[in-house]
Amino acid sequence: QLACPLDLGCHSVKVQKKMAHHAETREMKITQEEMEKEKIPLDLRDYCAHLLPALNKCRVQNYHLPWKCVEERHAYEGCKWDDYVYRMKKQQMAKEGKH
């Protein structure tokens, strides 16, 4: 079983399974051209960038009301969290020499 870095608590076994899956299939789900077309800022062009066009469209349609676009925001924030946990675990494994 993988240890949780920085006492993240490994919010579920789901994250551990995702990490094993991501290690093999980690690829961008949106192209560079699509990100440019959607005007996604450079600092947000990561493995969760494919969720931003739908979230931004929803935000504009709903005047950025915080109680709107809950599903889109939850999907994006969940992706960012999973990516963070993946990177921390990968860093920890590299430190331990398990890469």
N, CA, C and O of each residue as an XYZ file, in Angstrom:
396
protein
N       0.848     -1.180      0.000
C       0.000      0.000      0.000
C       0.893      1.244      0.000
O       1.929      1.282      0.664
N       0.476      2.243     -0.747
C       1.240      3.475     -0.839
C       1.014      4.340      0.387
O      -0.112      4.468      0.867
N       2.069      4.922      0.882
C       1.954      5.843      2.017
C       1.471      7.196      1.513
O       1.750      7.577      0.376
N       0.760      7.908      2.346
C       0.239      9.216      1.963
C       1.260     10.290      2.306
O       1.657     10.397      3.466
N       1.698     11.088      1.340
C       2.663     12.141      1.623
C       2.020     13.300      2.363
O       0.831     13.579      2.213
N       2.817     13.949      3.144
C       2.401     15.180      3.823
C       1.105     15.016      4.600
O       0.336     15.968      4.739
N       0.862     13.825      5.103
C      -0.357     13.532      5.866
C      -1.623     13.959      5.108
O      -2.528     14.558      5.689
N      -1.676     13.648      3.821
C      -2.848     14.013      3.031
C      -4.055     13.157      3.385
O      -5.193     13.514      3.077
N      -3.804     12.043      4.025
C      -4.912     11.230      4.464
C      -5.461     10.306      3.393
O      -6.346      9.503      3.687
N      -4.977     10.386      2.171
C      -5.471      9.532      1.084
C      -6.986      9.398      1.191
O      -7.482      8.372      1.656
N      -7.708     10.396      0.777
C      -9.140     10.478      1.019
C      -9.905      9.231      0.619
O     -11.061      9.080      1.016
N      -9.309      8.336     -0.147
C      -9.956      7.056     -0.420
C      -9.022      6.148     -1.190
O      -7.971      6.563     -1.679
N      -9.427      4.929     -1.279
C      -8.676      3.953     -2.061
C      -8.763      4.351     -3.536
O      -7.898      3.999     -4.339
N      -9.816      5.086     -3.874
C     -10.024      5.555     -5.246
C      -8.812      6.333     -5.750
O      -8.414      6.173     -6.903
N      -8.229      7.162     -4.910
C      -7.065      7.962     -5.315
C      -5.884      7.052     -5.619
O      -5.154      7.278     -6.585
N      -5.696      6.025     -4.797
C      -4.590      5.109     -5.028
C      -4.771      4.367     -6.349
O      -3.808      4.164     -7.089
N      -5.997      3.967     -6.639
C      -6.272      3.282     -7.907
C      -6.070      4.238     -9.072
O      -5.520      3.856    -10.105
N      -6.517      5.492     -8.909
C      -6.337      6.487     -9.958
C      -4.860      6.733    -10.215
O      -4.437      6.886    -11.361
N      -4.072      6.771     -9.139
C      -2.646      7.018     -9.297
C      -1.999      5.922    -10.126
O      -1.206      6.206    -11.024
N      -2.329      4.682     -9.833
C      -1.778      3.561    -10.601
C      -2.221      3.651    -12.051
O      -1.436      3.386    -12.962
N      -3.475      4.025    -12.268
C      -4.004      4.153    -13.630
C      -3.347      5.329    -14.352
O      -2.960      5.208    -15.514
N      -3.220      6.479    -13.655
C      -2.632      7.672    -14.271
C      -1.171      7.459    -14.649
O      -0.693      8.018    -15.636
N      -0.474      6.660    -13.874
C       0.943      6.444    -14.156
C       1.133      5.872    -15.546
O       2.163      6.099    -16.181
N       0.147      5.133    -16.019
C       0.253      4.525    -17.342
C      -0.425      5.360    -18.420
O       0.021      5.354    -19.567
N      -1.485      6.074    -18.081
C      -2.305      6.734    -19.096
C      -2.323      8.253    -18.981
O      -3.251      8.885    -19.486
N      -1.363      8.839    -18.357
C      -1.368     10.283    -18.130
C      -1.111     11.016    -19.443
O       0.005     11.004    -19.962
N      -2.139     11.644    -19.969
C      -2.008     12.405    -21.210
C      -3.025     13.534    -21.197
O      -4.044     13.472    -20.508
N      -2.730     14.547    -21.959
C      -3.627     15.697    -22.052
C      -4.883     15.302    -22.813
O      -4.812     14.575    -23.804
N      -6.036     15.783    -22.347
C      -7.308     15.474    -22.991
C      -7.789     16.638    -23.857
O      -8.877     16.588    -24.429
N      -6.973     17.678    -23.947
C      -7.300     18.847    -24.758
C      -6.019     19.270    -25.465
O      -4.930     19.217    -24.892
N      -6.164     19.684    -26.702
C      -4.974     20.042    -27.481
C      -4.548     21.477    -27.202
O      -5.306     22.279    -26.655
N      -3.329     21.773    -27.587
C      -2.780     23.123    -27.436
C      -3.661     24.129    -28.191
O      -3.940     25.218    -27.690
N      -4.093     23.752    -29.394
C      -4.929     24.640    -30.212
C      -6.270     24.920    -29.534
O      -6.757     26.051    -29.554
N      -6.861     23.891    -28.937
C      -8.134     24.078    -28.247
C      -7.970     24.994    -27.030
O      -8.837     25.819    -26.745
N      -6.850     24.840    -26.317
C      -6.613     25.705    -25.161
C      -6.423     27.151    -25.592
O      -6.895     28.067    -24.920
N      -5.732     27.360    -26.711
C      -5.561     28.724    -27.228
C      -6.899     29.302    -27.649
O      -7.194     30.465    -27.373
N      -7.716     28.484    -28.323
C      -9.039     28.930    -28.778
C      -9.917     29.317    -27.593
O     -10.656     30.299    -27.654
N      -9.831     28.543    -26.518
C     -10.631     28.812    -25.320
C     -10.005     29.874    -24.420
O     -10.581     30.242    -23.396
N      -8.825     30.364    -24.803
C      -8.101     31.395    -24.055
C      -7.817     30.971    -22.612
O      -7.993     31.750    -21.675
N      -7.379     29.734    -22.457
C      -7.006     29.229    -21.142
C      -5.617     29.767    -20.817
O      -4.686     29.572    -21.598
N      -5.461     30.440    -19.681
C      -4.154     31.000    -19.320
C      -3.081     29.910    -19.216
O      -3.381     28.761    -18.890
N      -1.853     30.277    -19.493
C      -0.750     29.317    -19.489
C      -0.613     28.593    -18.156
O      -0.323     27.396    -18.131
N      -0.815     29.294    -17.058
C      -0.637     28.664    -15.748
C      -1.730     27.647    -15.416
O      -1.584     26.888    -14.458
N      -2.808     27.616    -16.177
C      -3.880     26.651    -15.939
C      -3.879     25.516    -16.961
O      -4.782     24.679    -16.954
N      -2.894     25.480    -17.822
C      -2.830     24.441    -18.859
C      -2.143     23.205    -18.298
O      -0.956     22.973    -18.526
N      -2.907     22.428    -17.568
C      -2.385     21.211    -16.962
C      -3.305     20.042    -17.317
O      -4.084     20.123    -18.267
N      -3.211     18.967    -16.555
C      -3.996     17.776    -16.853
C      -5.484     17.945    -16.571
O      -6.272     17.055    -16.890
N      -5.877     19.049    -15.989
C      -7.286     19.317    -15.717
C      -7.857     20.386    -16.648
O      -9.015     20.780    -16.508
N      -7.061     20.847    -17.579
C      -7.471     21.947    -18.469
C      -8.681     21.588    -19.321
O      -9.413     22.480    -19.749
N      -8.908     20.312    -19.574
C     -10.045     19.914    -20.404
C     -11.385     20.230    -19.733
O     -12.417     20.265    -20.403
N     -11.377     20.456    -18.436
C     -12.608     20.773    -17.710
C     -12.908     22.270    -17.675
O     -14.032     22.671    -17.375
N     -11.925     23.082    -17.975
C     -12.099     24.534    -17.884
C     -13.063     25.144    -18.903
O     -13.828     26.032    -18.527
N     -13.072     24.719    -20.172
C     -14.013     25.354    -21.104
C     -15.469     25.268    -20.646
O     -16.201     26.255    -20.728
N     -15.891     24.107    -20.168
C     -17.276     23.962    -19.702
C     -17.523     24.806    -18.452
O     -18.580     25.424    -18.320
N     -16.554     24.835    -17.537
C     -16.697     25.628    -16.319
C     -16.758     27.115    -16.647
O     -17.622     27.827    -16.136
N     -15.855     27.584    -17.488
C     -15.848     29.010    -17.842
C     -17.108     29.416    -18.592
O     -17.640     30.502    -18.361
N     -17.589     28.568    -19.479
C     -18.823     28.859    -20.218
C     -19.991     28.980    -19.245
O     -20.804     29.899    -19.345
N     -20.063     28.047    -18.310
C     -21.129     28.077    -17.308
C     -21.038     29.338    -16.452
O     -22.051     29.972    -16.156
N     -19.827     29.693    -16.064
C     -19.642     30.897    -15.233
C     -20.109     32.150    -15.970
O     -20.782     32.998    -15.382
N     -19.763     32.273    -17.229
C     -20.165     33.453    -18.007
C     -21.684     33.491    -18.160
O     -22.298     34.548    -18.014
N     -22.286     32.345    -18.453
C     -23.744     32.289    -18.626
C     -24.489     32.620    -17.340
O     -25.617     33.112    -17.380
N     -23.860     32.350    -16.203
C     -24.517     32.559    -14.910
C     -23.926     33.729    -14.136
O     -24.111     33.820    -12.922
N     -23.217     34.625    -14.818
C     -22.678     35.846    -14.229
C     -21.790     35.563    -13.009
O     -21.770     36.353    -12.065
N     -21.072     34.467    -13.023
C     -20.133     34.080    -11.954
C     -20.796     33.961    -10.582
O     -20.145     34.165     -9.558
N     -22.082     33.632    -10.559
C     -22.755     33.439     -9.274
C     -22.169     32.204     -8.592
O     -22.104     31.135     -9.198
N     -21.745     32.345     -7.337
C     -21.026     31.252     -6.675
C     -21.857     29.991     -6.453
O     -21.287     28.914     -6.282
N     -23.184     30.090     -6.451
C     -24.011     28.905     -6.230
C     -24.399     28.216     -7.542
O     -25.144     27.236     -7.543
N     -23.895     28.731     -8.629
C     -24.127     28.102     -9.928
C     -22.891     27.295    -10.344
O     -21.828     27.443     -9.742
N     -23.019     26.469    -11.337
C     -21.912     25.693    -11.914
C     -21.239     24.784    -10.888
O     -20.034     24.544    -10.961
N     -22.002     24.290     -9.952
C     -21.456     23.478     -8.870
C     -20.846     22.184     -9.413
O     -19.753     21.798     -8.998
N     -21.530     21.518    -10.325
C     -21.016     20.253    -10.855
C     -19.717     20.455    -11.616
O     -18.770     19.686    -11.452
N     -19.671     21.491    -12.450
C     -18.467     21.772    -13.225
C     -17.288     22.141    -12.321
O     -16.164     21.684    -12.527
N     -17.568     22.974    -11.320
C     -16.518     23.385    -10.389
C     -16.029     22.201     -9.557
O     -14.829     22.055     -9.320
N     -16.959     21.359     -9.118
C     -16.582     20.187     -8.332
C     -15.710     19.243     -9.162
O     -14.726     18.705     -8.656
N     -16.062     19.043    -10.415
C     -15.263     18.176    -11.290
C     -13.855     18.739    -11.464
O     -12.875     17.997    -11.396
N     -13.752     20.055    -11.689
C     -12.447     20.692    -11.881
C     -11.609     20.643    -10.607
O     -10.437     20.270    -10.649
N     -12.199     21.014     -9.484
C     -11.454     21.014     -8.224
C     -11.061     19.601     -7.806
O      -9.987     19.402     -7.238
N     -11.917     18.619     -8.079
C     -11.585     17.230     -7.791
C     -10.420     16.759     -8.631
O      -9.541     16.044     -8.148
N     -10.415     17.159     -9.883
C      -9.308     16.818    -10.773
C      -8.013     17.448    -10.280
O      -6.972     16.792    -10.260
N      -8.069     18.715     -9.883
C      -6.878     19.399     -9.374
C      -6.358     18.710     -8.106
O      -5.148     18.555     -7.938
N      -7.262     18.299     -7.221
C      -6.852     17.626     -5.994
C      -6.187     16.284     -6.324
O      -5.121     15.966     -5.795
N      -6.821     15.510     -7.194
C      -6.251     14.217     -7.576
C      -4.882     14.392     -8.216
O      -3.976     13.592     -7.982
N      -4.731     15.440     -9.027
C      -3.446     15.708     -9.665
C      -2.396     16.074     -8.610
O      -1.247     15.640     -8.692
N      -2.797     16.869     -7.628
C      -1.887     17.253     -6.541
C      -1.434     16.020     -5.765
O      -0.244     15.852     -5.498
N      -2.377     15.164     -5.407
C      -2.047     13.950     -4.661
C      -1.130     13.066     -5.501
O      -0.160     12.510     -4.986
N      -1.432     12.936     -6.784
C      -0.592     12.132     -7.676
C       0.849     12.661     -7.697
O       1.802     11.891     -7.573
N       0.996     13.986     -7.856
C       2.339     14.571     -7.918
C       3.087     14.412     -6.595
O       4.290     14.147     -6.594
N       2.385     14.571     -5.465
C       3.029     14.419     -4.160
C       3.477     12.974     -3.940
O       4.571     12.728     -3.432
N       2.631     12.027     -4.323
C       2.997     10.620     -4.162
C       4.153     10.251     -5.077
O       5.052      9.503     -4.692
N       4.118     10.780     -6.282
C       5.204     10.505     -7.215
C       6.510     11.085     -6.681
O       7.560     10.452     -6.780
N       6.445     12.283     -6.117
C       7.631     12.915     -5.528
C       8.140     12.086     -4.351
O       9.346     11.892     -4.201
N       7.230     11.603     -3.524
C       7.627     10.804     -2.377
C       8.272      9.492     -2.836
O       9.271      9.060     -2.262
N       7.710      8.862     -3.859
C       8.281      7.617     -4.350
C       9.667      7.860     -4.945
O      10.560      7.025     -4.802
N       9.851      9.007     -5.615
C      11.149      9.338     -6.175
C      12.186      9.537     -5.055
O      13.338      9.124     -5.184
N      11.758     10.172     -3.961
C      12.652     10.355     -2.816
C      13.068      9.016     -2.222
O      14.215      8.832     -1.813
N      12.127      8.094     -2.182
C      12.390      6.790     -1.594
C      13.099      5.849     -2.578
O      13.497      4.742     -2.216
N      13.247      6.301     -3.805
C      13.931      5.489     -4.813
C      13.081      4.390     -5.396
O      13.608      3.390     -5.883
N      11.763      4.556     -5.357
C      10.846      3.533     -5.890
C      10.397      3.852     -7.296
O       9.521      3.173     -7.831
N      10.958      4.839     -7.889
C      10.544      5.259     -9.233
C      10.759      4.126    -10.179
O      10.478      4.255    -11.370
